[in-house]
Amino acid sequence: MTNIPGTDLNVFPLNLGGNVFGWRADKDESFAVLDAYAEGGGDFVDTADSYSAWAPGNSGGESETIIGEWMAARGNRDNVVVATKVGAHPQFKGLSAKFVRDAADASLKRLQTDVIDLYWAHFDDLDTPVEETVTAFDALVKAGKVRYVGASNLSPERITASLEFADREGLTRYVALQPKYNLVDRSDYETTYAPLAARENLAVLPYYSLARGFLTGKYRGNPNDGEGSPRAGAARAYYDDRGKRVLGALDEIAAKYQAPVASVALAWLRARPQVVAPIASASKADQVSPLVRSATLELSEAEIKQLTDVSSD
């Protein structure tokens, strides 16, 4: 287990993404994925109130509902760290005080719990002052509905302003950052967010940790790779000269450890400064094992440097 700095949350160092639940994985398959993750020692689940409003027939909240039903069926709420997000649900778009409050209540109901362990600002809302959002989050914490808060997809400037206001007023501050970051998506995070995370001691929980599946190694330029997957086209786009170098290095290291390529990619990410638990999802139970394996795979300094060098822009 690893600690999220500034909190009493000790979490499994691989955060299971719930974006596929109720979309690419129905209830039964979602339960199987969650069971496999828990059986592997996992206890940290990430979702959002908007998952998966984009899917035909869905309206948002499907993932939270499935996770809530799973925890109720397994009786394991006390053993699961639940993270969800506000700001993108069709009924609560934005970070106004009213939407933050009302969306939290809706999420609590769907999750069948009385507290959200980590509540994320999902997307920025430039029409709402950061002071209003920070104050709304603080009210949820004081009411006992939320334990800690984090920021995802907010600009460094808005995060900094939020932290400064929280510190000045003695309000709840963000403890974590959720950026897009992986072996083939590095520059934006490392140049704009990494200095902020280090300065403010923010836990980093990257999303797209496997670059839409590219870093599993199954997309290697063949048009039929990942056929039928909604992410196949985006994943294949990474298959350029740098992507080939990265896969080559991952293959070499994976063979040494007799580990899946995905496990090595996630282990590299976990070794980066401030990173506490990369986020990765699985739509089938047999996809969980490589994710769980990454949590205990310790790469050598030379291997970390090799991957860092070959993936540099």
N, C-alpha and C positions, 0 to 999 in steps of 0.2 A: 504494500500500500504506500501511497505517497500523499503528502499533505499539500493542500491548497494554502499558500502563505496567507496569514492574517485570519485564518478560520480554524475551526475544529473539524473540518471535513478531511478525512483520510480516505482516499479513493483508489480504486484499481487504476493502474496507469494506462489503460485503454478505455476510452469513453465510447460506449456503444451508441451509435447514431440511430435515432428512431424515425428518420425521414421517410423510410420505405414502408413503415407499418401503416396498413390501410391503403396502400398504393400498390407497390410491387410485391408486397407480402400481405396476404389476407390474415384474418385473425388467427387461424390455426397455425399458419407458417410463422407468423410473428411470435406466437407463444413458443414455438419450437426454437426460434432464434434466441429469444430471451432466456429460455431454459438452458440452452447450450452455453450461453454466455455466463449465466449464474453458476452452472456446474463447473465451468472453467475458472471460477474464482472472481468473476466480474461482478461489480456492484454499482456501477455508475452509468446512468442512462440519460441521454440527451434527446430532447424533442423540442417542439414549438407548437404554439396554438394554431398556427397556419398550416401545419402538416396534416393532410395533403389536399389543400383546397384546389390545387391545380388539376387534380385527377377528375375525369368525368364522373359525375354523380356525387362527388364529395363537396363539402362546404367548409372544411377546416375543423380541426380538433380530432380527426380520426385516430391519429397516432396517440395522442394523450388518452383517448378513450380506451384503446387497446392496452396501453401500459397500465392504466388504472385497473382494468379488468384482470390483467395478469397478476398484478400485485395482490388484488383482492382474492383471486383464486388460489394463489400460492401462500397467502398469509405472510408475506415477506417485506411489507413496507418498511419496517424498521431496519432492514438490512440493505436497502437500496437508496442510493443518493440520486435524487431526481432533479434534473435541470430542464427547464422549459423557457420559452421566450415569448415576448410581447412586442407587438408593433406591426405585424403583417397579416393578422387574421382579417378576413373580409369585413367583419363587423366592428373591428377595433384597430383600424389602420392608423398608426401614429403612436406617439408617446405622450399624449396629453394626460393630465392627472386623472381625468375621468376614464379614459381608455385603459390606462395602467391599472386602475382600481377594478374596473368592471371585468377586464380580461383576466386578471388574476383570480377573481372569484369564479369565473367560468372554467379556468384551467384546474383550479382546486376541485371543482365538482367532477370534471371529466376524469381527473387522476384519482378520484376517490380518496383524497387525503386532506389534512388540515394545514399542511405546510409544504411550501416549495423550497427545496434545499438551496438551489441556485437559480436565480431568475435573471434572464438576459434581456437587455434592450436589443431587439433583433436587428432592426434597421433604424437609421437616424430619421428624425422628423424635424426638418429645418424650420418648420412653422411653429414648433414648440420650444421655448427657451429651455436650456439644460437645467436651469434652476427649478422649473416646474417638474420636470421628470425626476430629478434627484430627490426632490421633496416628496413626490408621490411614492417613489421606491422606499424612502425612509419611513413613510407612514405604514407601508405594508410590513416592514420589518418590526416596527414598534407594535403593530397589531398582532404579531406572531404568525402572520400568513406566509412570510418569506424569511429565510435565514440570511442569505447573502445575495449580492447582485453583481452582474457582469455586463460587459459591453461587447457587442458583435456588430461589425459593419458600420461603426461610427468613425468619423475622421479623428486622427490624432489630436487635432485642435479642439474638437468638441469633447473628447474624452478628458483632455487636460483641463478644460474649463469646468467640466463636471467634478473632477477630483478637487480642484481648487475651491469650488463652491462648497462641496461637502466638508472639506477640511476647515474652511473658514467658519462654517455654521455648525460644525459638530454633527453632521448628518452622516448617514450610511454612505460609504464610498464604494466604488467598484473594486472588486478584488481580483477580477479575472478578465481576460481578453480572449475573444474567439475570432481569429483571423483566418483567411485562406492562406495555407502554408504547407508546402510539401517539397520534395526533392526537385521538382521541375517548375514550381511556382515559388520562387524565393525572393526576388528583388523587391517587390512591393512591401512585403512584411519586413525584410531585413533592413531596408533603408528608412522606412517611415514608422513602423510600429515597434520593432525590437528595442530601439533606444528608450521609448516610452515605457515599455514593459519592464526593462531593467531599472530605470530610474524610479518607477513607482512600485516596484516589486509585485507586479501583476502576474498571476498564474496565466499561462498561455495554453489554450486548448484549441488547437488548429482544426479547422474543417477542411474538406477535400484533401484529407491526409494522404489518400492514395490516388490523387489526381484523376478523379472520376473513373477509377479502375485501372488507369494506365500502369500504375506501379504494382499491380498484381502480376504483371508480365503477360497477360493474355491478349494484349493488343499490340501486335508487332507488324502492322502495315498491311496485313491481309484483309481485303474488304469483307471477308466473312468472319473475321475475328469478332467475337461478342455479338454475333447476329441475333437480332431481336432485343438487344439491350438498349434502353433509351439513352444510355450514356456512351454507346460505342463510338459514335461519330466524334464526340468531344474528346474521348480518350485517344482515338487514333491520331488526332491532331498533334499530340505530343511526340509522335514518332518521327522526329527530325534527327539531325546529326547528334545533338545533345541528348535527346531522348534515347537514341541507340547506345550512346556511351553509358548513360545511367543504367539502362537495362543490362548492359554487359557487366558492369561492376556489381550490380545486384545479383546477377546470375552466379558470378564467381564467389561472392561471399555466401550466398544461400547454399551453394554446393558444399562449401566448407563446413557449415553448421547443419547440413541436411535439413534446412528450414525453407519454408515457402518464401518466394520473392517478396510478397507483401509484408511478411514478418520483419524482414531486413529493412525495408523502406520505413516502416513504422518505428523500428528500433532506432534508426538514424534520427528520426524526428524527435523521438522521446529524449534523445541525448542532447538536443539543442538547449541553449540557455533559456531558462524560464518555462520551458514546456513541461507541463505536468502530466497531461494525458491527451494524446491525439484522438480525434473523433473519427470513427470509421463505422460503416454500416454493413449489414448483411441481409439479403433478402431470403436466404435459405440457411438452414441450420448447419449444413456442411461447409459454409463459408466462414463460420465463426472461429474455427480452430486456428487459422493463421493470424487472426486478430489477437486472440488470447495469447498465442505463442510470443507475439512481439513484446508483451509486457515483462517477460523474463529473459529475453534475448539481449545479452550484453555484448555489444561490439567493442573491439579493441580501438584504441586511439588511432592506430594506423588505418583501420577500416573506416572509421568515421571520417578521417581526413581524405581517404580515397574517394568516398562518396561525395564529400563536400567539394573536392576539386573537380571531379568529372561533371558535377551538376552546376558548376558556376557558369554564369552567363558569358 
